[in-house]
């Protein structure tokens, strides 16, 4: 049935939100060296002075940080400018997402949003900026919108013309060339009790590897291996994913190794609305990384850019002192450890296409203009009611540099529970130079190493 649905979707005409827009002219691309940043954000601040100009981001580490250490908080001494609560949220209504308004109404006064001074810390290597400029004049959506051509390394459309181009900017944003780390995820009950699942993640970003071209990567964006380390009942469970660029033409490849059966099996349905494994049905597979996979189930509309209060520079959540027990609270995380700032975000709405089945009838995404990272999202049920609210709490990993999440959340407003991913609990810092080779991510290589 799923294959018939995918075939039908692929045969549908080009969706209205794609239009004919693709690469931009050389004169338009020249703005990336002028009033726009290399990734397409507005370089200047806002008129009120509450959003500063972008001056290169946090491209150099703080003087008291050394390679091999967890990223220290460069803003540790700052105090909140104000705190948004259920009682005063009307004062900030035009700066709050619908999801944050719902969380404030449902969980106040315990749930609050401390708002700090804005720092535009997103920064990347110069090679990423150069590729962004090249992508601007070459990248083109495939005819069905399910892939992109003539692009490499980073977001393909720094000057987007529609919602689909914007969401591809998130999907293909630069996250380094390789990274290895351990962190835990959990699904706390309503009373706050939880059992963390510690997992090892190994990424090889084929699309972002220096010196490659699109023809060299065999339609792959990245390769991913995950291995559950604890609890003992799940330890040794391993997943292998080959993330493809055009997932309708060549669907995502996934395998799962179950330590009880000691066999590596294909996972044909690890996509779309399928429950994310071990998520207590609180998150779908396509919510990992805020959104992933083929965009063919939705019509995508670019709603424009807004100034919004969003999670940003979440170094407090990233510190070793912030243990899982410090972070997790009943129904929501500890707001004392969160940080919200005023940033310009692209707003993209996705509406389920006629005849397609998904648990979310509509979705709204807020993409940071400086990084193309989705920082907040809202998921609506098939009756049009707001059901879930997702956040990505991000930092600049300034040793690379790269801007990426340190913690992801999905709040389920109906169940009054949440899924949390990125609990470091004193684990080693992310290793962005692990020295992986592509062959280590083949099914045969993983099969050989699975029993170790």
Number of C-alpha atoms within 10 A of each C-alpha: 6 9 9 9 14 17 13 12 17 17 10 10 10 16 16 11 19 21 14 13 13 22 23 20 11 13 9 12 22 16 17 23 14 11 13 19 22 27 30 24 21 19 21 15 15 14 8 7 10 15 19 18 16 20 14 15 18 23 19 13 18 14 7 7 15 12 10 11 11 18 22 19 17 16 14 9 6 9 11 13 10 11 13 21 21 19 12 11 19 13 11 13 14 13 18 19 19 16 22 24 18 18 21 21 15 15 16 13 11 15 21 21 25 21 21 21 18 17 19 24 23 28 25 25 13 11 11 22 20 15 19 28 25 20 24 29 23 18 22 22 23 14 14 18 22 21 22 22 16 18 23 29 29 28 31 34 32 30 26 20 19 22 23 28 29 24 29 26 24 22 23 25 24 25 22 26 21 22 19 21 18 23 24 22 23 23 25 23 18 15 11 16 14 17 13 18 20 24 21 16 17 21 22 26 23 24 28 26 18 13 8 13 15 18 11 11 18 11 19 21 21 23 23 19 22 20 21 21 19 17 13 9 11 17 17 22 21 23 22 25 22 21 22 23 26 22 20 20 15 12 18 21 20 21 21 21 22 18 16 11 7 13 14 21 15 16 16 12 15 20 21 20 16 15 18 18 12 14 17 15 13 19 25 21 21 19 21 15 20 22 19 18 23 23 21 22 21 21 20 26 22 21 13 11 15 16 17 21 26 27 23 27 29 22 24 19 27 27 16 18 12 18 15 22 14 14 17 22 19 17 24 24 21 17 15 14 16 21 23 22 24 23 26 22 26 23 22 23 20 23 16 19 17 9 10 14 14 17 14 22 20 22 21 22 26 24 25 23 23 24 26 29 29 29 24 27 26 23 25 18 15 15 10 12 12 21 19 26 24 24 25 25 25 24 25 26 29 22 18 19 22 22 26 24 26 21 22 22 26 27 25 21 18 9 13 17 22 28 23 27 23 22 27 25 19 16 14 15 19 19 15 21 12 15 12 15 9 12 10 14 21 14 20 12 11 20 20 10 10 19 14 6
